[in-house]
Amino acid sequence: MTVLVPLVVIAAVAVFIVLGSRRLAQREGPALRPLAGYTALKGQVGRAIESASKLHISLGRASLTGTASPTSVAALAVLQRLAEDGCANNTPPITTVGDGTLLPLAENNLRQAAEDAKSTVGIPPGTVRFIASRTDPFAYAGGVASVIQQQKILGNVMVGHFGQELAIVAEVAGRNQVQQTIGSDDPLALAVAVPVTDNIMIGEELLAAPAYLQGKPHQIASLQVQDILRILLSLTILGLAVYRVVAG
Amino acid sequence: MFRRGLPLTIAILFGVLTLISLLFAISEIGNLILEWASFLAAIALLLGAINLFSVHAQRMAANRPVGGQNLYSAVLVISMVIVFGLGLTDLLDITNNSMALVFAWVQAPLEAALASLLAFFLLLSGIRLLQRQRTVSSILFLVTAVLILLSNALIVSPLLPSGVSTLLQQLRDFIQNIIVTSGVRGILLGIALGAITLSIRLLLGLERPYTK
């Protein structure tokens, strides 16, 4: 029984995503509600290109072999979009990572984007930087802060798994008047981000990055399934709460 | 075809194997995959260290010093070399526990100092937020931050009358246990749902961060 429940849930979600994506492939999908973080992201790319400045993107400290790996996958989707736009204008974003497993994927994303855009400058050495191991959050924050301070950066995009150390980076970026977009799966990091910027991707909004930035049918179908699950879960919690009150 | 198909097949195979091992509690498969993943993560960490060293060594050697960048990079490269040397001398029993001493006397105090600045940064950000936009939520943010900081500091003070101390404690507990916890749980539930659907897309091979 204990095995059956998760198995059924996984199978049902998988079936709904596949069916939903087939349906969406045949017709136009629903319009996604605008999220401040993604709107700001598009604006930042445009401004960076106009002013020949660079963007900095930090992918956080979540290992691809750990439990927070979906957050890193979503962060890589954001990087891919910034890399495509940046490389098309010979300004690839400076990318910092806080875990070794993210380094090859980040480099691969940038190289692929440079190849696709037939970039004349390619990816200069030092564009992708490993800062510190994920076990040293403050060393990571210090390293990222120094990158922001030393480079001519127009926008700072921090997407991935961060903790409260994000306050240090955000403070430095704020002092340098760098526009910021922050997305994290850690409520502590989000609490720190709220006073710093309006462009925040709160938890699941960050995980929706592939749907917002690539917009493939299966990604949008996945968001629809997620919405249905959320309603079911909310109703279950509400029902259980009412039951407990009534039952005494 | 082969370039795209092989990584996809490997990813799906290992994803399904891990899922089976977790659902049916077959620890042998799970542990084996975890060992391989840990090995790969260790190699990735080594690559990261090499990347860090090469980036800063290049900057150190650059002819165009910009804002003291070369100095910082030089400090980093020299520190890396020293710690690596200490690791070797520890390994060869020339020195004893010197790497642990470096961590205890240099890294730990530095990280603790940065951590202690967090509350200050947060308060400062709250004040800046209020300067930027005077909305109800920004006022609420600053008032709550000040209230929690003050209550944490004052509750233990013997100078405060016990009635006020109890009131502050109740207020702090209400904010932390009811308001904050409910908000955090809402965020975590959303993240869990997002992670589930994203993981299933990865398992189905619909999402491929490893290949375009």
Boltz contact constraints between the chains, C-beta under 6 A:
constraints:
  - contact:
      token1: [A, 3]
      token2: [B, 23]
      max_distance: 6.0
  - contact:
      token1: [A, 13]
      token2: [B, 200]
      max_distance: 6.0
  - contact:
      token1: [A, 14]
      token2: [B, 200]
      max_distance: 6.0
  - contact:
      token1: [A, 14]
      token2: [B, 204]
      max_distance: 6.0
  - contact:
      token1: [A, 65]
      token2: [B, 37]
      max_distance: 6.0
  - contact:
      token1: [A, 65]
      token2: [B, 41]
      max_distance: 6.0
  - contact:
      token1: [A, 70]
      token2: [B, 195]
      max_distance: 6.0
  - contact:
      token1: [A, 70]
      token2: [B, 198]
      max_distance: 6.0
  - contact:
      token1: [A, 70]
      token2: [B, 199]
      max_distance: 6.0
  - contact:
      token1: [A, 73]
      token2: [B, 209]
      max_distance: 6.0
  - contact:
      token1: [A, 76]
      token2: [B, 209]
      max_distance: 6.0
  - contact:
      token1: [A, 100]
      token2: [B, 44]
      max_distance: 6.0
  - contact:
      token1: [A, 100]
      token2: [B, 45]
      max_distance: 6.0
  - contact:
      token1: [A, 100]
      token2: [B, 48]
      max_distance: 6.0
  - contact:
      token1: [A, 101]
      token2: [B, 41]
      max_distance: 6.0
  - contact:
      token1: [A, 101]
      token2: [B, 44]
      max_distance: 6.0
  - contact:
      token1: [A, 103]
      token2: [B, 47]
      max_distance: 6.0
  - contact:
      token1: [A, 103]
      token2: [B, 48]
      max_distance: 6.0
  - contact:
      token1: [A, 112]
      token2: [B, 212]
      max_distance: 6.0
  - contact:
      token1: [A, 126]
      token2: [B, 55]
      max_distance: 6.0
  - contact:
      token1: [A, 129]
      token2: [B, 55]
      max_distance: 6.0
  - contact:
      token1: [A, 130]
      token2: [B, 48]
      max_distance: 6.0
  - contact:
      token1: [A, 130]
      token2: [B, 51]
      max_distance: 6.0
  - contact:
      token1: [A, 130]
      token2: [B, 52]
      max_distance: 6.0
  - contact:
      token1: [A, 138]
      token2: [B, 111]
      max_distance: 6.0
  - contact:
      token1: [A, 138]
      token2: [B, 114]
      max_distance: 6.0
  - contact:
      token1: [A, 150]
      token2: [B, 67]
      max_distance: 6.0
  - contact:
      token1: [A, 150]
      token2: [B, 69]
      max_distance: 6.0
  - contact:
      token1: [A, 164]
      token2: [B, 118]
      max_distance: 6.0
  - contact:
      token1: [A, 167]
      token2: [B, 118]
      max_distance: 6.0
  - contact:
      token1: [A, 167]
      token2: [B, 121]
      max_distance: 6.0
  - contact:
      token1: [A, 167]
      token2: [B, 122]
      max_distance: 6.0
  - contact:
      token1: [A, 171]
      token2: [B, 121]
      max_distance: 6.0
  - contact:
      token1: [A, 185]
      token2: [B, 191]
      max_distance: 6.0
  - contact:
      token1: [A, 187]
      token2: [B, 184]
      max_distance: 6.0
  - contact:
      token1: [A, 187]
      token2: [B, 187]
      max_distance: 6.0
  - contact:
      token1: [A, 195]
      token2: [B, 125]
      max_distance: 6.0
  - contact:
      token1: [A, 195]
      token2: [B, 126]
      max_distance: 6.0
  - contact:
      token1: [A, 195]
      token2: [B, 129]
      max_distance: 6.0
  - contact:
      token1: [A, 196]
      token2: [B, 125]
      max_distance: 6.0
  - contact:
      token1: [A, 203]
      token2: [B, 187]
      max_distance: 6.0
  - contact:
      token1: [A, 203]
      token2: [B, 190]
      max_distance: 6.0
  - contact:
      token1: [A, 203]
      token2: [B, 191]
      max_distance: 6.0
  - contact:
      token1: [A, 204]
      token2: [B, 190]
      max_distance: 6.0
  - contact:
      token1: [A, 204]
      token2: [B, 191]
      max_distance: 6.0
  - contact:
      token1: [A, 204]
      token2: [B, 194]
      max_distance: 6.0
  - contact:
      token1: [A, 207]
      token2: [B, 194]
      max_distance: 6.0
  - contact:
      token1: [A, 207]
      token2: [B, 198]
      max_distance: 6.0
  - contact:
      token1: [A, 218]
      token2: [B, 206]
      max_distance: 6.0
  - contact:
      token1: [A, 222]
      token2: [B, 197]
      max_distance: 6.0
  - contact:
      token1: [A, 222]
      token2: [B, 201]
      max_distance: 6.0
  - contact:
      token1: [A, 225]
      token2: [B, 197]
      max_distance: 6.0
  - contact:
      token1: [A, 226]
      token2: [B, 193]
      max_distance: 6.0
  - contact:
      token1: [A, 226]
      token2: [B, 197]
      max_distance: 6.0
  - contact:
      token1: [A, 229]
      token2: [B, 193]
      max_distance: 6.0
  - contact:
      token1: [A, 230]
      token2: [B, 193]
      max_distance: 6.0
